[in-house]
Amino acid sequence: MDWVVAAAMMGVTVVGGVVASVCGFGFGAVAMATWPYFLPYQQAVAVSALCGLSTALMIAVPHHRSINFKILLPCSLVALCCSAASVQLSLGAAEKFMIHALGAMLIAVCLYFIFLGGTIRIKGTPLNGVIAGAIGGTCAGLFSVGGPPVAIYLLAATDSNEEYRATLNASFCFTSGISTFVRWHNGVITSTTFHLWLLMLAALALGVFLGNKIFYRLDAKRLRFAVYGYMAVSGVTMLLK
C-alpha cells in the first residue's frame, strides 16, 4: 500500500476513534465515508468491522460495570441474526450498487442527526430494542455502519452517559464480532485484511485515548454536527460516483 494512502487511512482512523469514544458510536460511519476510495468495498467493510470491534472492546471492557445487560440482550440477539444474514447477502452484491447504497445510508444518517436528532424521542421498550437491533444489525452487516439506530434506542433506554456508552459498545462487540466471523468464513477476510487492521490499531488506540480525555469536556452535539456534515458530502459523492 502506498504510504500516502496508509497515512490518510490512519488519520481517518484517529478521527473515527475520537468520535466513537466521545459519541459512543461513529467509527464505521467515519471510516466508510472515506475508505471505499482507497480499498475495494468488501475489504474496506471488513477492515472497518475489525476496527469497530476493537474500538468497542476498548470502550466497553474498562467500563463493563456500567453495561445494562437487561436492555442490551433483546437488542443484541436480534442484531446478531440480522448482521450475519445481511453480511451473507452483501457478498453477492455488485460493488457499485453497495457504494451507492452506502452513500444513501450516510446521507440518511446525517439528515436525521442534523435536523431531527434530539427532537424525536424513542421509548426504551423491549419492542423498540428489537426493532433497533434489527435495523442496526442489518446496516452493520451491509455497510459496517450500524450504530445510529441502536444509539437512538439506548439514549432513551439508559439513565446516564456512562451507561449509554458502555451498553452501546457492548452491543457493537456482538454485532461486529459475528459479522467479522461470517466474512472470515466466506473468505472475505484475508491476510491483507489483517495486516491493514494491525496497521490501524495504533491510530485507533490513539483516537480512543484522546476521545476518553475529552468525553466529559467536549460538546458532543457540535462534534456530531461537523462529522455528519462531512459524511453527507461524502454520501453525495458516492451516489454520483
HELIX and SHEET records of a PDB file:
HELIX    1   1 TRP A    3  CYS A   23  1                                  21    
HELIX    2   2 PHE A   27  MET A   32  1                                   6    
HELIX    3   3 TRP A   35  TYR A   37  5                                   3    
HELIX    4   4 TYR A   41  ALA A   60  1                                  20    
HELIX    5   5 HIS A   64  SER A   66  5                                   3    
HELIX    6   6 PHE A   69  SER A   90  1                                  22    
HELIX    7   7 GLU A   95  LEU A  111  1                                  17    
HELIX    8   8 TYR A  112  LEU A  116  3                                   5    
HELIX    9   9 PRO A  126  PHE A  143  1                                  18    
HELIX   10  10 GLY A  147  ALA A  157  1                                  11    
HELIX   11  11 ASN A  161  HIS A  185  1                                  25    
HELIX   12  12 SER A  191  ILE A  214  1                                  24    
HELIX   13  13 ALA A  220  LEU A  240  1                                  21    
END                                                                             
